């Protein structure tokens, strides 16, 4: 496990043995901090060409519609070109926050990501999120 330089509101760790970049929001953040934090995650991932991310938003609390729009329109489209392939993001939320996200019409359903060069899944348990990320690193078995 490699602790990387991070802003005070975000802990960035590279799990070498798993090839997973972990970003843990340590507190609620402003829109500028959110954008700066995600750009710091992208920089850390770019240095290691890591396309598998665990983003722990359990301490960040609620997101704002403007933040979601920035993520969809500006941030996510940068990932695959910068990291050299499809990017997989496992998001951790509290159960209440996840329910709110799923009920919010402004937040895209997971099917929105199906044909994009970045894949997003939402979790409430870290072990399940890490298992999903590991599965995305394993090439599919094809029959001969």
C-alpha positions in Angstrom: 0.0 0.0 0.0 1.4 3.3 -1.1 0.1 6.6 0.5 0.2 9.3 -2.1 0.4 13.1 -1.8 -3.2 14.2 -1.2 -5.1 17.3 -0.2 -6.2 17.4 3.4 -9.8 16.5 2.6 -8.9 13.5 0.4 -6.7 10.5 1.1 -5.2 8.9 -2.0 -3.7 5.4 -1.7 -2.4 3.1 -4.4 -2.9 -0.6 -3.5 0.0 -2.0 -5.4 -0.9 -5.6 -4.8 -4.4 -5.1 -6.2 -3.6 -2.4 -8.8 -6.4 -0.2 -7.4 -6.3 3.5 -6.7 -8.3 4.3 -3.5 -9.6 7.8 -2.9 -11.3 8.4 0.4 -13.1 11.7 0.9 -12.3 12.6 4.5 -15.0 15.3 5.0 -17.7 17.2 3.2 -16.1 19.4 0.4 -16.8 22.5 -1.6 -17.3 22.3 -5.4 -13.8 23.5 -5.9 -12.4 21.0 -3.5 -14.3 18.2 -5.2 -12.9 19.1 -8.6 -9.4 19.5 -7.2 -9.7 16.2 -5.5 -10.8 14.3 -8.6 -8.1 16.0 -10.6 -5.6 14.8 -8.0 -7.0 11.3 -8.3 -6.6 11.4 -12.1 -3.0 12.6 -11.7 -2.2 9.8 -9.3 -3.8 7.2 -11.6 -2.1 8.6 -14.6 1.3 8.3 -13.0 0.6 4.6 -12.4 -1.6 4.0 -15.5 -4.2 2.6 -13.0 -7.7 2.2 -14.5 -9.4 0.6 -11.4 -10.6 3.1 -8.7 -12.3 2.8 -5.4 -13.9 6.1 -4.5 -15.1 6.2 -0.9 -17.7 8.9 -0.6 -19.2 7.9 2.8 -17.8 10.9 4.6 -18.4 13.4 1.8 -22.2 13.3 2.3 -24.4 14.7 -0.4 -23.4 15.8 -3.8 -24.9 18.7 -5.7 -26.4 18.7 -9.2 -23.7 21.0 -10.5 -21.0 18.5 -9.2 -22.7 15.6 -11.0 -23.0 17.6 -14.2 -19.2 18.5 -14.1 -18.4 14.8 -13.5 -20.5 13.6 -16.5 -19.6 16.4 -18.9 -16.0 17.2 -18.1 -14.3 14.7 -15.8 -15.4 11.2 -16.9 -14.6 11.9 -20.6 -11.0 12.6 -19.7 -10.3 9.2 -18.0 -9.9 6.7 -20.9 -7.8 8.9 -23.1 -5.5 9.8 -20.2 -5.3 6.3 -18.7 -5.1 4.3 -22.0 -8.3 2.3 -21.8 -11.6 1.7 -20.1 -11.7 2.9 -16.5 -13.7 1.2 -13.7 -14.9 3.3 -10.8 -16.4 1.6 -7.7 -18.2 4.2 -5.5 -18.8 3.5 -1.8 -21.8 5.3 -0.2 -23.7 5.1 3.0 -27.0 3.2 2.5 -29.0 6.4 3.0 -26.9 8.4 0.5 -27.2 5.5 -2.0 -31.0 5.5 -1.7 -31.1 9.3 -2.3 -28.9 8.9 -5.4 -31.0 6.2 -6.8 -34.2 8.3 -6.3 -32.6 11.5 -7.7 -33.7 11.9 -11.4 -30.7 14.1 -12.1 -28.3 11.3 -11.3 -27.8 8.9 -14.2 -28.9 5.3 -13.7 -26.0 2.8 -13.9 -27.1 1.7 -17.4 -26.0 5.2 -18.6 -22.4 4.0 -18.3 -22.9 0.8 -20.3 -21.5 2.0 -23.6 -19.0 4.5 -22.2 -15.2 4.2 -21.9 -15.7 4.3 -18.1 -17.8 2.0 -16.0 -19.4 3.0 -12.7 -20.9 0.8 -10.0 -22.2 1.8 -6.6 -21.7 -0.1 -3.3 -22.3 0.2 0.4 -19.7 -2.5 1.3 -16.0 -2.1 0.5 -15.4 -5.8 0.1 -18.0 -6.1 -2.6 -16.6 -3.0 -4.4 -13.0 -4.5 -4.3 -14.3 -7.8 -5.5 -16.0 -6.1 -8.5 -12.8 -4.2 -9.3 -10.8 -7.4 -9.2 -13.3 -9.0 -11.6 -12.9 -6.2 -14.0 -9.1 -6.8 -14.2 -9.6 -10.5 -15.0 -10.0 -11.2 -18.8 -13.3 -13.0 -19.6 -13.1 -16.7 -20.2 -14.1 -17.5 -23.8 -14.9 -21.0 -25.1 -12.7 -22.4 -27.8 
